[in-house]
Amino acid sequence: MRNHIFNSLLTVATITYSGNLAAQQKPNVIFIYADDLGKGLLSAYGQKQYTT
């Protein structure tokens, strides 16, 4: 019984601690919008004049 209580408290503490870590870190997300960009305009798709 004592081991069961210890395991329960350890589980709750681990979940609480990991939740706090996730809340403190902000995601690194960058959105790039390009107007009038076609598939053939990227060097990855065969464009020779401009390198991306």
Summary of the structure (lengths in Angstrom):
residues: 52
radius of gyration: 24.9
end to end distance: 63.1
largest distance: 72.9
contacts: 68
relative contact order: 0.08
helix: 56%
strand: 0%
